[in-house]
């Protein structure tokens, strides 16, 4: 929520020559989720320029459609190092005209072992390019990377936008055998209606997801074994306020940008104190307030201390015996998400979907929420009370003069 993408995106877009459909901007990201988020933000910024094409090149999806998309040219490519290297090897991506190279979350890419890939990719770019390197931390390996890729760089340090007051952190100490019960009690006590719940393992994700569903919460699970299409659908539903909880491993710790996310819960404390900072940073964004609850066993005091050392502050301990029973009725999430089998490749834009939903006999525009248009699919949030009418209307009407398959998810 600090505006980092705008900080590099605006000058990157400003330097583009729209008439030249060669890659002039290249943004490397550690994960598919962050790459998609960066590309989405760049497209919003690029609305004010004519005919700018931004392409995402990430693993987890077929390379064929990406090759087809690149044959038509692109001004900006956003991608992960592995898939970018694949395209360079196949000669389906040319980056010898790149003017701006961005390494987003470079520390994370180095942690994931991408150093050799990054250096190989950079070797295909011109020496006179501008290189922008973003990192949450500045360890020796980042200093070395900067030295090898940048020429007399200007160093800019920005203080965290998360003041202590913007995120209400609470530590709940409990035995491992009582963690799930404590989690559910805490959700009721603090009246949390939506949150990301972080776990360290896929097994914990599945266990917590089932426990929350058994209590009546609409809960989604996200971990590294899911296909990209499944991840996209889960992200869309959660961002659209169509679910109470997203239970996730750290694959979602970076790149997840949810407007007004009220809470983050650490079901498992992370092993790395810096990961804690990234996790709780999903709430309290852009000056808003949020709550971060962390569950810890008595034997995990060393992790708590390392996190407090990282934060340079103590995390207040909330006495679990003070958790009050909450017998309130669990209301369904306010929105429901519709998935349309058409996207940017079909020349669909958010306005086309909004127009189709609100056309004669349709629903009120006030009942339509967030609209996400991906390459081959689109997701639209609709108020739950209007969802059936919206679905029926789309099934019986065309979107941009095309018949489009639609389903509730």
Buried (B, 14 or more C-beta within 10 A) or exposed (E): BBEBBEBBBBEBBEEBEBEEEEBBBBBBBBBBBBBBBBBBBBBEBBEEEEEBBBBBBBBBBEBEEBBEBBEEEBBBBBBBBBBBBBBBEEEBBBBEEBBBBBBBBBBBBBBBEBBEBBEBBBEBBEEEBBBBBBBBEEEEBBEEBBEEBBEEEEEEEEEEBBEEEBBBBBBBBBEEEEBBBBBBBBBBBBEBBBBBBBBBEBEBBBBBBBBBBEBEBBBBBBBBEBEBEEBBBBBBBBBBBBBBBBBBBBBBBBBBBBEEBBBBBBBBBBEBBBBBBBBBBBBBBEEBBBBBBBBBBEEBEEBBEBBBEBBEEEBEEBEBEEBEEBEEEBEEBBBBBBBBEBBBEBEBBBEBBBBBBBBEEBBEEEBBBBBBBBBBBBBBBBBBEBBEBBBBBBEEBEBBEEEBEBEEE
